[in-house]
Amino acid sequence: MGDPKATSLRSLPPGCRFYPSEEQLLCCYLSNKNDADPAQSGGYDLIRELDLYDHDPFDLPDSACYSYGHAGRKRHWFCYTVRVLKERRAKTGYWRRKGRDRDVVGRGGKAVLGRRTSFVFYLGNSPNTAVRTDWVLYQYAQVDHVKVLFFP
């Protein structure tokens, strides 16, 4: 059998859900992906690497999905991507930045752990004809690292 810490959604015990805080995303999950040797970090590998721009948000694979809410009707997707493009295009549309970047601070509000950027998905290729959707993506990045966590 594989590494017991390399857990997937289907192996979470009944009654458990994966809904980490921003601090946990940056300190536990993203920092483990950024370590030179993640096996030595002792962290859980619940968030898979995925090339986000190969998928439209409504076609994201189930392997990156975590259900929650009554009967699992609501869903969140968590994925890492190494490739961060200036132009965030998907198959049938694009992700457009929404608002300002926001610092994510640790407990006590003194240390900046990383940065969160929000994006909204638009169907279409031209800003003049594109249609805004309800899909929102939160991009988390540590201050001094290249890898980025996307949370649509």
Summary of the structure (lengths in Angstrom):
residues: 152
radius of gyration: 16.1
end to end distance: 31.1
largest distance: 52.5
contacts: 396
relative contact order: 0.19
helix: 21%
strand: 36%
